[in-house]
């Protein structure tokens, strides 16, 4: 008698290789840990070697597989070196990004350039490196980190919001380009997530309550709220999902 199999697709990533940029802290760190927990071997990428080594040790202590690669995604040569010799890549989490808050009349040119270089150019060049491998395989998943500000605007966040709108358009366009080659491209749109990088802003007596008032579920997000969506999109359970963004925003953009 043939054993009956259930209908639920697996959300395991056993045997897959995943690469996470901006993995040293915050959402990127959580994504690397969750992908490893789901069975993937994770290439952890950031600028700071010490943070990566600590992350790899944490993953290995729980029985996972990971390795560290330093790379500044604002440096095209470093991105090229990252992908040289990488034979297989099943999952990319294109997470590296930065944000600064300024009125449009006061945006420092160096901050403008840095956000464009990291959030836009860096994302494109990382996706380019991954796409070459995934096209060759005829398989793979790219997950780009967007934001609520990829759907809406916000005063004093004009450049950051513009870069996340860029992510939305880029994600849809390359999803269409790569779909015939067996590659899926999606995005995740988190709301304000509590991380070491956001602590000061979320606890600001003016800025914090204003942000919280825009989230119908009444709380800021946690890294754990984001990583489940990332693992889902990376897994066979999301096999027909491409060219779209999963919003993890507590209802912000439903308003």
C-alpha positions as CSV (number, residue, x, y, z in Angstrom):
1,X,0.0,0.0,0.0
2,X,1.4,3.4,-1.0
3,X,2.0,5.7,1.9
4,X,-0.2,8.7,1.7
5,X,1.6,12.1,1.7
6,X,0.1,15.3,3.0
7,X,-0.6,18.3,0.9
8,X,1.5,20.9,2.8
9,X,4.7,21.7,1.0
10,X,7.9,21.7,3.0
11,X,9.3,24.9,4.5
12,X,12.7,23.1,5.1
13,X,15.8,24.3,3.3
14,X,18.0,21.3,3.7
15,X,20.8,21.0,1.2
16,X,20.4,24.6,0.1
17,X,23.0,27.4,0.1
18,X,21.8,30.8,1.2
19,X,23.6,34.2,1.3
20,X,22.6,37.1,3.5
21,X,24.0,40.6,3.2
22,X,24.0,42.9,6.2
23,X,24.1,39.7,8.4
24,X,26.1,41.2,11.2
25,X,23.2,42.5,13.2
26,X,19.5,43.2,13.3
27,X,17.2,41.7,10.7
28,X,20.1,40.3,8.6
29,X,21.5,38.4,11.6
30,X,18.0,37.0,12.4
31,X,17.6,35.9,8.8
32,X,20.9,34.1,8.8
33,X,20.0,32.3,12.0
34,X,16.5,31.3,10.8
35,X,17.8,30.1,7.4
36,X,20.3,27.9,9.1
37,X,17.7,26.6,11.5
38,X,15.6,25.6,8.5
39,X,18.5,23.6,7.2
40,X,20.4,25.9,4.8
41,X,24.2,26.4,4.8
42,X,24.4,30.2,5.2
43,X,27.1,32.6,3.8
44,X,27.0,35.5,6.3
45,X,28.1,38.8,4.7
46,X,28.8,42.2,6.3
47,X,31.5,44.7,6.7
48,X,32.5,43.7,10.3
49,X,34.4,40.5,10.6
50,X,34.0,40.2,14.4
51,X,30.2,40.3,14.2
52,X,30.2,37.7,11.5
53,X,32.5,35.4,13.5
54,X,30.2,35.7,16.5
55,X,27.1,34.9,14.3
56,X,28.8,31.9,12.7
57,X,29.7,30.5,16.2
58,X,26.1,31.0,17.4
59,X,24.8,29.1,14.3
60,X,27.2,26.3,14.6
61,X,26.5,26.0,18.4
62,X,22.9,25.1,17.4
63,X,24.0,22.5,14.9
64,X,23.7,24.7,11.8
65,X,26.2,25.4,9.0
66,X,27.5,28.9,8.2
67,X,30.6,30.8,7.1
68,X,31.6,34.4,7.2
69,X,32.5,36.7,4.2
70,X,33.4,40.3,4.7
71,X,32.0,42.7,2.0
72,X,31.0,46.3,1.8
73,X,28.2,46.4,-0.7
74,X,29.0,50.0,-1.6
75,X,32.2,48.7,-3.1
76,X,31.6,47.0,-6.5
77,X,34.9,45.3,-6.5
78,X,34.2,43.6,-3.2
79,X,30.8,42.4,-4.5
80,X,32.5,40.8,-7.5
81,X,35.0,39.1,-5.3
82,X,32.2,37.8,-3.1
83,X,30.6,35.9,-6.0
84,X,33.8,34.7,-7.6
85,X,34.1,30.9,-7.3
86,X,30.6,30.5,-5.7
87,X,29.4,27.4,-7.5
88,X,25.8,27.3,-6.1
89,X,23.4,29.7,-4.6
90,X,19.8,28.8,-3.8
91,X,18.7,31.8,-1.7
92,X,19.8,35.4,-1.6
93,X,18.6,37.7,1.2
94,X,19.5,41.2,-0.2
95,X,19.3,42.9,3.2
96,X,22.2,45.4,3.5
97,X,20.9,48.9,3.9
98,X,21.1,52.2,5.8
99,X,18.9,55.1,6.8
100,X,19.4,58.7,8.0
101,X,16.7,61.2,8.8
102,X,16.9,64.7,7.5
103,X,14.5,67.4,6.1
104,X,15.0,67.6,2.4
105,X,16.6,71.1,2.7
106,X,19.3,69.7,5.0
107,X,20.3,66.3,3.5
108,X,24.1,66.1,3.6
109,X,25.4,65.1,0.1
110,X,27.6,62.4,1.7
111,X,24.5,60.8,3.3
112,X,22.6,61.0,0.1
113,X,25.5,59.3,-1.8
114,X,25.9,56.6,0.9
115,X,22.2,55.6,0.9
116,X,22.0,55.5,-2.9
117,X,25.3,53.5,-3.1
118,X,24.2,50.9,-0.4
119,X,20.4,50.7,-0.7
120,X,20.2,51.0,-4.5
121,X,23.5,50.3,-6.3
122,X,24.6,47.7,-3.8
123,X,21.3,45.9,-4.0
124,X,21.5,45.8,-7.8
125,X,25.1,44.6,-7.9
126,X,24.5,41.9,-5.3
127,X,21.4,40.7,-7.3
128,X,23.4,40.7,-10.5
129,X,26.0,38.4,-9.0
130,X,23.4,36.1,-7.6
131,X,21.3,36.1,-10.8
132,X,24.3,34.9,-12.9
133,X,24.6,31.8,-10.7
134,X,20.8,31.2,-10.4
135,X,20.3,31.5,-14.2
136,X,23.0,28.9,-14.7
137,X,21.2,26.6,-12.2
138,X,17.8,27.4,-13.6
139,X,16.6,27.8,-10.0
140,X,16.9,30.1,-7.0
141,X,15.1,32.7,-4.8
142,X,16.0,36.3,-4.2
143,X,14.5,38.2,-1.3
144,X,15.0,41.9,-1.3
145,X,14.4,44.0,1.9
146,X,11.9,46.7,1.3
147,X,10.0,48.6,4.0
148,X,6.7,50.3,4.7
149,X,8.4,53.3,3.2
150,X,8.5,51.3,-0.1
151,X,4.8,51.8,-0.2
152,X,4.2,55.2,1.6
153,X,6.2,58.3,2.1
154,X,7.3,60.1,5.3
155,X,8.5,63.6,6.1
156,X,12.3,63.7,6.8
157,X,12.7,60.2,5.3
158,X,12.6,61.2,1.7
159,X,15.8,59.6,0.5
160,X,15.3,56.4,2.4
161,X,11.7,56.1,1.2
162,X,12.9,56.7,-2.4
163,X,15.5,53.9,-2.1
164,X,12.8,51.5,-0.8
165,X,10.5,52.5,-3.7
166,X,13.4,51.6,-5.9
167,X,13.6,48.2,-4.3
168,X,9.9,47.6,-5.1
169,X,10.3,48.5,-8.8
170,X,13.6,46.6,-9.1
171,X,12.0,43.5,-7.5
172,X,9.0,43.4,-9.8
173,X,11.1,44.0,-12.9
174,X,13.8,41.4,-12.3
175,X,11.1,38.9,-11.2
176,X,9.6,39.2,-14.7
177,X,13.0,38.9,-16.3
178,X,14.1,35.8,-14.3
179,X,10.8,33.9,-14.0
180,X,11.3,32.0,-17.3
181,X,14.7,30.9,-16.0
182,X,13.2,29.3,-12.9
183,X,14.3,32.1,-10.5
184,X,11.8,33.8,-8.1
185,X,12.3,37.3,-6.8
186,X,10.3,38.7,-3.9
187,X,10.5,41.4,-1.3
188,X,9.8,41.8,2.4
189,X,8.4,45.1,3.7
190,X,8.9,45.4,7.5
191,X,7.5,48.1,9.7
192,X,9.6,49.7,12.4
193,X,11.5,46.7,13.8
194,X,13.2,46.8,17.2
195,X,16.9,46.3,16.7
196,X,20.1,47.8,18.1
197,X,20.2,50.2,15.2
198,X,16.6,51.5,15.8
199,X,16.6,51.6,19.6
200,X,17.3,55.4,19.9
201,X,14.7,56.3,17.3
202,X,11.9,54.1,18.5
203,X,12.5,55.4,22.1
204,X,12.5,59.0,21.0
205,X,9.7,60.8,22.9
206,X,8.3,62.4,19.8
207,X,9.4,60.1,16.9
208,X,8.6,56.8,18.6
209,X,4.9,57.4,19.6
210,X,4.2,58.9,16.2
211,X,5.5,55.7,14.5
212,X,3.6,53.5,16.9
213,X,0.4,55.4,16.2
214,X,0.6,54.3,12.5
215,X,0.7,50.6,13.3
216,X,-2.9,49.2,13.8
217,X,-1.6,46.2,15.7
218,X,-0.2,48.6,18.3
219,X,3.4,47.4,18.6
220,X,6.7,47.7,17.0
221,X,8.0,44.6,15.1
222,X,10.5,42.1,16.4
223,X,13.2,40.4,14.2
224,X,11.3,37.1,14.8
225,X,8.3,38.7,13.0
226,X,10.3,39.1,9.8
227,X,12.3,35.9,9.6
228,X,9.3,33.6,9.3
229,X,8.3,35.4,6.1
230,X,11.8,35.1,4.8
231,X,12.1,31.4,5.4
232,X,8.6,30.9,3.8
233,X,9.5,32.8,0.7
234,X,12.8,30.9,0.4
235,X,11.1,27.5,0.7
236,X,9.2,25.2,-1.7
237,X,6.0,26.4,0.1
238,X,6.2,29.6,-1.9
239,X,7.0,28.0,-5.3
240,X,4.5,30.2,-7.2
241,X,5.2,33.5,-5.5
242,X,7.3,36.0,-7.4
243,X,7.3,39.7,-8.2
244,X,5.5,40.7,-5.0
245,X,6.1,42.0,-1.5
246,X,5.0,40.5,1.8
247,X,4.3,43.3,4.2
248,X,5.2,42.6,7.8
249,X,3.9,46.0,9.0
250,X,1.1,45.4,11.5
251,X,-1.4,46.8,9.1
252,X,0.3,50.2,8.4
253,X,0.0,50.1,4.6
254,X,-3.6,48.8,4.8
255,X,-4.7,52.3,5.8
